[in-house]
Amino acid sequence: MSHSSSLYISTRGGIKPLGFSEAVLMGLAEDGGLLLPQIIPDCRNKLAAWSHLSYSDLAFEVMSPYVGAAMPSESLKALIKQSYASFSSPEVVPLVKLDNGLFLAELFHGPTLAFKDVALQFLGNLFAWLLQERGGKLNILGATSGDTGSAAIYGVRGKKNINIFILYPEGRVSALQELQMATVPDANVHCLAIKGSFDDGQRIIKEIFAELDFKKQYSLGAVNSVNWARILAQIVYYFWACFRVQEKYEQPQRFQVAVPTGNFGDIFAGYIAKRMGAPIERLILASNQNDILSRFFNSGEYSRGQVNVTLSPSMDIQVASNFERYLYYRCAEKPAEVSKLMRQFAAEQRLQLPGKDPDFEAGSGNDAETLECIKRYYQNNGYVLDPHSAVGVSVAERFLCQDTPTICLATAHPGKFPEALKTALHDEQIGRHPELEKLKGKPLRKTIIEADKEKVKAFICKTLQQI
Ligand SMILES: *Cc1c(COP(=O)(O)O)cnc(C)c1O
């Protein structure tokens, strides 16, 4: 049987190949692995034709081979258009050139002003389309420490047959983060502020998902960062960013792309883009003090450490959920090898690979470097970086290369992180965003609830019975 980019296998080899729709609905593979397409298409001979397309048309071309016959072309096209119409920039992902020669790809022009919108606007529409085709309902359940919650909510707000329940720790997310989640007026959005920590929220979700009968009865699902559709949507902007720089500026052949990293989702999409043939010479992985990934790319050792709280909270992650997908390619696409390494990691909290991957450079930036970077770019280049993007930029600076221009991914609008900005720039006015200012003082629609699984389940039952 010939292999196809629209059939999905597990990194651990334990499932029969699935179509795109099943892969999206399944999220995590049933053998505990992650889903990947059987093959990655080689698109090198398409680059010239793709380079002039609009963002949505490019997204269609990049995604089509992975979707295959699961969706009619016209439906996929319309779904992509709808997903990116919610972005405030007509380019969707505008490129900015700074005086020092660095390029920034601004991924934060979506409704919640962070790059997760690029994937979650698409995923929300995709879920709605799949439900409309197949019937049924989906009740999304998630826990957030702040930022992902709002992007997930905005992805599905107002969508038919979908409800979303987001748990966050009461009093422990920033005022702005809570406003972004709990001011959304749509009836299908349910914010649960739990009297506990983020870990309590995650534990409750995990326990509820483990109750398979309850999960099935209430059609519970997740939008976590291992869903293939999220990766898919993120592949697009790597091509886009390279094309825009080639077109507007000096026509260089190849680039380095620097990516601030947490769960290894965003940079894994870049890795796939590179394997498809995007003109990327290397990827620069940037972590904050939670440096499991940068340590791995420099030493070959992947070992769990403590989670540190930093100024770039969306990267405060130790074990990166998408890393297993990368391992699959490092193990020459041999699922048995991946399974062995993942078993070893589960038992010993570490694994080791020989050699260095020439596709990556990696480094970590601490809070002091982040603040210094924000300040210096504001003073020297008149550009306000958010703390996540600043981690990326400060690490990228260590790997600048004369003939290979560097594109840094800017993953959030600085207005989302006023405390860090104030510390860096000593001025509360800089970097504000009018949409965030408008939220201030709006009433919150939230339910405060005990950090107790049964209470959360009872809330879900009651809410769904009333609909
Ligand atoms: C989630 C997030 C990241 C990290 O992305 P991963 O896909 O988890 O690597 C970086 N910056 C911001 C602003 C984010 O929200």
The ligand as a Tripos MOL2 file, in Angstrom:
@<TRIPOS>MOLECULE
LIG
   15    15     1     0     0
SMALL
NO_CHARGES

@<TRIPOS>ATOM
      1 C1          2.0580   29.0420   23.8690 C.3       1 LIG1
      2 C2          2.9890   30.1820   23.6750 C.ar      1 LIG1
      3 C3          4.3410   29.9820   23.3310 C.ar      1 LIG1
      4 C4          4.9500   28.5950   23.2060 C.3       1 LIG1
      5 O1          4.4430   27.8650   22.1280 O.3       1 LIG1
      6 P1          4.6000   26.2820   22.0780 P.3       1 LIG1
      7 O2          3.8530   25.8590   20.8590 O.co2     1 LIG1
      8 O3          4.0140   25.7470   23.3470 O.co2     1 LIG1
      9 O4          6.0570   26.0250   21.9590 O.co2     1 LIG1
     10 C5          5.1180   31.0950   23.1220 C.ar      1 LIG1
     11 N1          4.6330   32.3510   23.2710 N.ar      1 LIG1
     12 C6          3.3480   32.5860   23.5900 C.ar      1 LIG1
     13 C7          2.8670   33.9830   23.7480 C.3       1 LIG1
     14 C8          2.4790   31.5090   23.8030 C.ar      1 LIG1
     15 O5          1.1880   31.7550   24.1400 O.3       1 LIG1
@<TRIPOS>BOND
     1     1     2 1
     2     2     3 ar
     3     2    14 ar
     4     3     4 1
     5     3    10 ar
     6     4     5 1
     7     5     6 1
     8     6     7 2
     9     6     8 1
    10     6     9 1
    11    10    11 ar
    12    11    12 ar
    13    12    13 1
    14    12    14 ar
    15    14    15 1
@<TRIPOS>SUBSTRUCTURE
     1 LIG1         1 GROUP 0 **** ****
